[in-house]
Amino acid sequence: MKKLQQVTFRLALVLALVAGLSLMVFQALAEDAQAPAEAPAAPILDPTNLDTVPPAQPMALVPSTCEPMGTTATEWGMGSDCTAAAGNLNINLLIDGRNKCADLGYLPCGITNTVIVTACHLYQGSYRTDGYATFKCRIPL
């Protein structure tokens, strides 16, 4: 009988802890709901503006140079024809290059020397091509 009382006590304790945690979560959610809405975050990368020149930066003029820093991962591009697949591959390589520059703490300059690993071919109803490129980052002098 004493063992049954211990099990019942432990079960009641666990239920009380779960109820307490649930109440804390509910209160936190209620506070967030009452907080004024924040402005939506601006996208980190605008895929409609993927050129090789980085956007103007609101910082002091620091002399810098664009230097090759490495190669992107092998990416793929898909489209309705080979031209569209190559364009999509270029966008994916630019994004990867920009991310790699950001990981290194630099601003991106673009990509060069694109290497096609797999030529354009029909793949699951779309055209696909694979490749990688050298990415360049803006390095302060």
N, C-alpha and C positions, 0 to 999 in steps of 0.2 A: 504494500500500500504506500509505503514511504517513497519507493521508486516512482510510482505513478504520480505522486505529488511533485517530485523533482522534475519529471518530464513535463508536467502541466505548467510548472513555474517557468521552465526554460522556454516553452512554447509561448507563454504569455509575454515573456521578456522580448523574444524575437519579434512578435507581433507589435509590441509597443515601439520597438526600434524602427520597424518598417513604417508604422504609422507616423512616427516623428519625422523620419526622413521624407516621407511623402508630403507632410505638411510644409516642411522647409522648401521643398521643390515647388509646391503650389504657390507659396508666398513669393518666392523669387520670380516665378512666371507672372504672377499678378502685378508685381512691381514693374516688371519689364513692359507689361501691357499698358500700364499707366504712364510710363515714361514717354516723353515726346518722341515722335518718329524721327529717326536720323535720316539725313539725305542719303540716297542710294550711293554706294561706292562707285567711283569712276572705274571703268575697266582698265586693267593694267596694260593691256595690249589691244589696240584697235586694229582688227584684221583688215579693215578697208584702207589703212594707211601704212602699208608695209613697204616703205622705200628703203634705200640703203643709207640715207642720211638721218641721223638721230634728231629728234625734235629739239627745238631751242630750249636750253636749260636756264632757269632763273638763278644762276650762280655767277660768281665773279669770273671774269675771263682768266682762264688758266690755260697756258700753252699746252697743247696736247698733240698727239699723233695717233693715227690708226695703225695698229699692229696686228698681224695674224697671231692668234692665241691657241689655235688647235682646230680640230675637226668636229663637226656635229656628229650625232649618232646617225646611223643609216635610217632615213625616213622614207615614206612612200607618199605618192600623190595619185589621186584618182579623179577621173572626169569622164565626160561624155565622148571625148576623143583624145588623141595623144597630146594635142596642144593644151587642153584643159588639164590633163593629168600632169604635164610638165609645170604648168602654172601653180597647181595645188602643191606639187612637190617643192617648188620655190618658196611658197608661203610657209610650209612646214619647216623648211630648212632655216628661213629667217627667224621664225619663232624660236627654234632650238638654239640658234646662234645668240639671239638676244638673251635667252634664259641663261646660257652658259656665261655670257659676259656679266650678267647681273650676279650670278653665283660667285664670280671672281671679284666682284666689287667695282666693275667698270661699266661705262656706257657702251652700247653697241655701235659699231660702224657699218655692219652689213656682212655679207658673205661673198666669197670668191671661189674660184676653182671648183665648181660643182662637178662631181664625178657620178656618172650614171652607172649603177651597179646592175640593175635589171632593166633592159630596154622596155619600151612601151609594149604592153600586151593586154589582151582581153582577159579580165579577171572577174568572175561572178557578175557578168553583165555590164561592167564598166571597164574603162581602160586604166591601166595602172603602170607606174614607173617608180623605181626605187633609186636612191642615191644619197650621197653625203656631200658636204662642202666644208671649206675652210672658213671659220668665222673670225672676224676682226673686231677688236675692242679699242675704245678710245683711252689711251694711256697718257697721264699727265707727264710733261717733260721735267 
